[in-house]
Amino acid sequence: MNEILSKEHYRRTFFIIVGLLLILVILVRCFVTPYFGADALNFIQFTVKFLDSFVVSLIITVFIGGFVFWLTPSIVKRSAIEVIEPKRINPTLKSSVSNTRFWIYKGTCGRYTRATTIPKLAEAARIAGLGRDITICLLNPKNEKLCAEYATYRRSLKSAHANDPWTEKSVQEEILATAVTALKYQYSEPLLRIRVFFVDHFSAFRLDITEDFVVITKEDKEASALRADSGTYFYDSYKDDVRLTERQSKEMKHCESLIFHGALDREKLSEAIQSANLFDLDKLKILNTDRILKCINSPKDPY
């Protein structure tokens, strides 16, 4: 009962089903059983008694379960890690965008961060008139072996697409798109302070940390996620893990002369990459710059 009531989607469905069931039983009890003939008296008495007992038991069970759930202190509910179903990951992450003052991402390519997190936080900052801090930990695009290993890992997952396989170059393109997007918003949104770190190792797990919670996800879209709320031991531990990662990573540096207006073109992309020393410009010619520009100008939410 507690598992059902703790999840909004299940809770709503549960109360709807219980309500409809009660209405059906009451209708049968009041408008159907009185019309049975005298020859079915024993059956009617049994049915009436059963329906009366069923209604009373159902109401008492739901009442006690709901009473215990809402009486339980929130600190007790938040003491453990919660499992989040795949379809609830995106709504869970978006639920914290409007009120969190910071967002920390530790992962690989940062596709969701590029497409949703940064734009949503920028919008929230403009509406509230209050700044937001964003920390992003990505793979090092200059580390070719690392990008190749990660591409191999992505191809091994069941969510991999045979018609669009991950390669070393596609990984580098995704990382550069996220890094340049961060640069773009850093210069065009004065209420955002964005720090980007490049890591020389990768994990199967990704962290999204806000003021409210930390969500741990995997690359597979069908995999469930884990959530630990602010104030818990696990939440603080994952924040410390990011701090250690930052100390072992290289932070993106950039000059103060970049200006962004509207959609990026190849010239502005090269300027941004060169300014922040994100990638060797000679090797950039090997990558698909059109794909990078599409990821920046028209980002797609992976969820």
KAZISUL-V525616 format. One line per field, one symbol per residue. ss: DSSP state (2 for helix, 1 for strand, 0 for the rest). phi: phi as a letter, one per 30 degrees, with the letter a starting at -180 (. if undefined). psi: psi as a letter, one per 20 degrees, with the letter a starting at -180 (. if undefined). A space follows every 50 residues. Layout:
BEGIN
ss = ???
phi = ???
psi = ???
END
This chain:
BEGIN
ss = 02222202222222222222222222222220222002222222222222 22222222222222222222200222200001110222222222000000 01111100002222222222222222220001111111100002222222 22222000000222000222222222222222222222000111111110 00001111100011111100000011111000222222222222222001 10000000000000022222222220000022220000222222222000 000
phi = .dddddcedddddddddddddddddddddcccedcddddcdddddddddd ddddddddddddddddddddddeddddcdbdcdcdedcdddddddcddcd cbbcbbabcidddddbddddddddddddibdbcbcbcbdddddddddddd ddddddddddcddbddbedddddddddddddddedddcbddcccbbbccc abbdcbcbcbdcabccbcddddddccbbdejcddeddddddddddddccc ddcadccdbcbiddcddddddddddchdaddddddddddddddddddbdc ddc
psi = ghhghipgghgggghgggghggggghgghhighijqrhikgghggggggg gghgggggggggggghghgihpqhhhhjirpqppqgiigghgghiighiq iqpppocfhkghgghgggghhgghgggikqqqpppporqoiinhgghggh ggghhiqiiqphimqprghhghggghggghgggghhhiniipopppqpqk rqqiqqpopahhrpporrhphiqrrqppqqirghghghghhhghghhjrp qpqqrjjpppobqqahghghggghgjlhqphhhhhhrnhhgghghghmqp oi.
END
